[in-house]
Amino acid sequence: MAAGFFKKLFGIQTPLEKLRSAVAQKNFAAAVHLAADLGAAGEPSTEVLELQTAAGDGLANLNLEEARRCAEAGHRDLALEHVQLAGAQAYSAALKQEIEQLKRQLETPVGTPTPASAVAAASCASCGPAPAPAIASFSPLPQDDERFALILASYPHELAQRYAQSSALFRQAFLLIQDGEDQQALTLLKQVPAAEQDGLYWFELGSLQARQAGAVVGRPLLERALKLEPANPMIMEALYELMQAQQDFSGAEKMLKQQQKAGADAAYCEARLAMSALSRGDRVAALTAARKALADGFVEAEFLVMTAGFFEDAGEIAAAEGLLASLPAGGCAGGINLHLAEFWLRQKRELGKVLDSFNDACRKDPDNPRWQLRVAQTYLARNWRKQGLQILRRVVGDPRLAEPLRQEAQQLLASHCSTP
């Protein structure tokens, strides 16, 4: 969602981290392009495929919602354009079927009798007289710039409308930011008249300056944006990420609490408070905030994985498993997601399914030795000592293995080598 700022932040992240962040923040348009780039670089990993599906379906859902709004406002042609976009973006079969159903409805000439089977599948509202068309309130996005429309498709409707209705100068600067042409965008932003310098303007300028000149320059501009638009989730997230990058955890938590009082989403604020508390090492405060966020319905994947870890550490095994099981499954039909597989491995449960999941990850992500380590651990957990130690000895010396995982492998190898 916060495309300008996250493009700045993504400069210090790996491509996969960029993709995770984009999906987590529902910046689906950016995520689709990031996933495509990762796929073009080689055989995509299981996680990349899962994130690509989430991004495509997320973008398709946004276009599907927009299509319904356009149809209700009487803009059938524009609605059909959004439906066609959604159909090209969707991955899941159920969503594709839903899109196709709306497409058929829009392609049916007005006044054409509805088949009985379609009537049976329709909502109860179809049983009564057809409602009169709503007064058109939709402001079309610029039809001569499909890229601008695609970017805004991942934004909330009201926010997308504000960007679409901004001046041509601001829109041009916005597109330059998406292209990474920061200096040209900065030149244009400085030409935007003072009367047009609203919260979105300071958000984009602050994001760009944070990327170009650093957090010290960008942060005051983002704080100005938030002052103009209290509780704006896009600006809040940008400022939160910047404060985290500065390791100003107390400042981030103070901002979140102030914005919660100003009417910001409580679940979001508590989730970010939990993450900030974890960053500064206070697991007790992190767990307390995480419980509140869960109670308020926060379901961001990264947050659920973190909270499951809290529950597992606290001995709340069923609660941890429930959170991880709620995440999308990967791999072939009937597979489990890798977070749940790692959890079951630690619990020494369902080791057959666990091994299938890790083997699948090895096939799809052969350059990541993490999954080879997990296969070795699963073999050893099943008392397949010879095969497990063979893989473990090979993977422990792999230079691509992250240091925490290397230490984990070394400890496991040492414990088995000391056992007759």
Residue pairs with C-beta under 8 A, 6 or more apart in sequence:
1 25
1 26
1 27
1 154
1 155
1 156
1 159
1 233
1 234
1 237
2 25
2 27
2 203
2 207
2 234
2 235
2 237
2 238
3 27
3 29
3 30
3 151
3 154
3 177
3 178
4 174
4 177
4 178
4 203
4 204
4 207
4 208
5 203
5 206
5 207
5 210
5 222
5 237
5 238
5 241
5 242
6 18
6 21
6 22
6 25
6 27
6 30
6 238
6 241
7 30
7 177
7 178
7 180
7 207
7 211
8 207
8 208
8 210
8 211
8 218
9 21
9 211
9 241
9 242
9 245
10 17
10 18
10 21
10 22
11 211
12 245
13 21
15 34
15 37
15 38
15 41
16 38
16 45
16 47
16 48
18 34
19 31
19 34
19 35
19 38
19 48
19 51
19 55
20 51
20 302
21 27
22 28
22 30
22 31
22 34
22 55
23 31
23 51
23 54
23 55
23 58
23 301
24 300
24 301
24 302
25 237
26 58
26 154
27 154
28 55
28 56
28 58
28 59
28 62
28 153
28 154
29 59
29 150
29 151
29 153
29 154
30 151
30 154
31 51
31 52
31 54
31 55
31 58
31 59
32 52
32 55
32 56
32 59
32 89
34 55
35 44
35 48
35 51
35 52
35 55
35 56
36 52
38 44
38 48
39 48
39 52
42 367
43 364
43 365
43 366
44 52
44 364
45 361
45 364
45 365
45 368
46 330
46 331
46 338
46 360
46 361
46 364
46 365
47 330
47 338
47 365
49 330
49 364
50 328
50 330
50 337
52 91
53 91
53 92
53 328
54 328
56 89
56 90
56 91
57 89
57 90
57 91
57 92
57 95
58 154
59 86
59 89
59 153
59 154
60 85
60 86
60 87
60 89
60 90
60 91
60 95
60 99
61 86
61 95
62 153
62 154
63 82
63 83
63 85
63 86
63 89
63 153
64 82
64 83
64 86
64 95
64 98
64 99
64 102
65 157
66 79
66 82
66 153
66 157
67 79
67 80
67 82
67 83
67 86
67 102
67 106
68 79
68 102
69 138
69 157
70 76
70 78
70 79
70 82
70 138
71 79
71 102
71 106
72 133
72 134
73 133
73 134
73 135
73 136
73 137
73 138
74 133
74 134
74 136
75 136
75 138
75 140
76 106
76 110
78 138
78 140
79 106
80 103
80 106
80 107
83 99
83 102
83 103
83 106
84 103
85 150
85 153
86 99
87 96
87 99
87 100
87 103
90 96
90 99
101 121
105 118
108 114
114 122
114 126
119 126
125 131
139 161
139 164
139 165
141 148
141 149
141 152
141 160
141 164
142 148
142 149
142 164
142 171
143 149
145 175
147 175
147 178
148 164
148 171
148 174
148 175
151 175
151 178
152 160
152 163
152 164
153 160
155 163
159 234
162 200
163 171
163 174
163 200
166 174
166 196
166 200
167 192
167 196
169 188
169 191
169 192
170 188
170 189
170 192
170 196
170 201
170 204
172 188
173 185
173 188
173 189
173 192
173 204
174 185
174 204
176 182
176 184
176 185
176 188
177 185
177 204
177 207
177 208
182 208
182 211
182 212
183 212
185 208
186 205
186 208
186 209
186 212
189 201
189 204
189 205
189 208
192 201
198 228
198 229
199 225
199 226
199 228
199 229
199 232
199 235
200 225
200 229
201 225
202 221
202 222
202 224
202 225
202 228
203 222
203 225
203 232
203 234
203 235
203 238
205 221
206 218
206 219
206 220
206 221
206 222
206 223
206 224
206 225
206 238
207 218
207 222
207 238
208 218
209 217
209 218
209 221
210 217
210 218
210 219
210 221
210 222
210 242
211 218
215 242
215 245
215 246
218 242
219 239
219 242
219 243
219 246
222 235
222 238
222 239
222 242
223 239
225 232
225 235
226 232
226 235
226 236
226 239
226 255
226 259
229 235
230 259
230 262
230 263
230 264
231 259
231 262
231 263
231 264
231 265
233 264
233 265
233 268
236 255
236 256
236 259
236 264
236 268
239 252
239 255
240 252
240 255
240 256
240 272
240 276
243 249
243 251
243 252
243 255
244 252
244 275
244 276
244 279
247 279
249 276
249 277
249 279
249 280
252 272
252 276
253 273
253 276
253 277
256 264
256 269
256 272
256 273
256 276
257 269
257 273
259 269
260 266
260 269
260 270
266 292
266 296
267 293
267 296
267 297
267 298
268 293
268 298
270 289
270 290
270 292
270 293
270 296
270 298
271 289
271 290
271 293
271 298
271 300
271 303
273 285
273 289
273 293
274 285
274 286
274 287
274 288
274 289
274 290
274 293
274 303
274 306
274 307
275 286
275 303
275 306
277 283
277 285
277 286
277 289
278 286
278 306
283 310
283 313
286 306
286 310
287 307
287 310
287 314
290 303
290 306
290 307
290 310
293 303
293 307
294 307
299 326
301 327
304 323
304 324
304 326
304 327
305 323
305 324
305 327
305 339
307 323
308 319
308 320
308 321
308 323
308 324
308 339
308 343
309 320
311 317
311 319
311 320
311 323
312 320
312 343
312 346
317 347
320 343
321 340
321 343
324 337
324 339
324 340
324 343
325 340
327 337
327 339
327 340
328 337
329 335
329 336
329 337
330 336
330 337
330 338
330 357
330 360
330 361
331 356
331 357
331 360
331 361
331 364
332 360
335 353
335 356
335 357
335 360
336 344
336 350
336 353
336 354
336 357
337 357
338 357
338 358
338 361
338 371
341 353
341 354
341 357
341 358
341 374
342 374
344 350
344 351
344 353
344 354
345 351
345 354
345 374
345 377
345 378
345 381
348 381
351 378
351 381
351 382
354 378
355 375
355 378
355 379
355 382
358 371
358 374
358 375
358 378
359 375
361 368
361 371
361 374
362 371
362 372
362 375
365 371
367 400
368 400
369 395
369 398
369 400
369 401
369 405
370 401
370 402
370 405
372 391
372 394
372 395
372 398
373 391
373 392
373 395
373 401
373 405
373 408
373 409
375 391
376 388
376 389
376 391
376 392
376 395
376 409
376 412
377 388
377 392
377 412
378 388
379 385
379 387
379 388
379 391
380 388
380 389
380 392
380 412
380 416
385 416
388 416
389 413
389 416
392 409
392 412
392 413
392 416
393 413
395 401
395 409
396 406
396 409
396 410
396 413
401 409
